[in-house]
Amino acid sequence: MSPPASLLPSFLLSLLLISILAAPAAALSIQFQDSGLGTQDIDVFGPDGEYIETVNTSSVLKINGTDGPYTFKLRPAPANQDPGTLLQDLLNVLANNILIIALILVGIFLLARRR
């Protein structure tokens, strides 16, 4: 092979590598709706820990894909429930687990009696 012919594949390979490395960064779109979270706010922090923005789980977040890693902090959302519903839920748990609760109480009674 002559020297110019052997340089052509190397030249083409180097052009391919340069074009791949110099490709623009693709932006990422993150949807939180499919994650099963209720409606709540999410704080987004960048790779250096700087605050970027706050998004809602119903919105779409667009970030630069090559800057990462990103940190997502879920803000707790208040959930108000009716006290009657909470009492009924407690009674349902007790009724469904009455055998286990009775065995635990008998075990505690026997341990306390031995002392």
Secondary structure by P-SEA (a helix, b strand, c coil): ccccccaaaaaaaaaaaaaaaaccbbbbbbbcccccccbbbbbbbcccccccccccccbbbbcccccccbbbbbcbbbbbbbaaaaaaaaaaaaaaaaaaaaaaaaaaaaaaaac
